[in-house]
């Protein structure tokens, strides 16, 4: 098991937990919590693969992603009374997942010979689309449209990876730099409560 795949699975679990926690806070039943968990975890990558024409999507080619998402959502639902104490650590795991998802999405788009804009968009979509669907299902304004620095961190990482792809930097090194960029920006935004200007 390579490191990127391991981080991808960790990110999947973290995203699923955040989706499930949203369902718990909205007083959904078990099915609703599971749906939000799975959609948050694999929704972005699934939409990316459908747009790229890579079918069946990654989560159906490797069902470990769905099993991990379901397991994480079940744990959140079963331990919902105690889960609030894990909200803060979950943000850090979420940041790791975000960086990994952006790198995977951007890399896949580059492999499909998309241009700079298309590759960055696929990276951002991989990291954020699942959360957008989660928020819509939970009847709230999507996180990426609110004050938090989230999608902008994805754009920075995806753009950096796409640009490094045009240089002599080996792709694994470029992927590590790009993922670290997303993670650091997101963690700093959490730590110092950074936000974009708002109306």
Secondary structure, 3 states (H helix, E strand, C coil): CCHHHHHHHHHHHHHHHHHHHHHHHCCCCHHHHHHHHHHHHHHHHHHHHHHHCCCCCHHHHCCHHHHHHHHHHHHHHHCHHHHHHHHHHHHHHHHHHHHHHHHHHHHHHHHCCCCHHHHHHHHHHHHHHHHHHHHHHCCCCCHHHCCECCHHHHHHHHHHHHHHCCCCCCHHHHHHHHHHHHHHHHHHHHHHCCECCCC
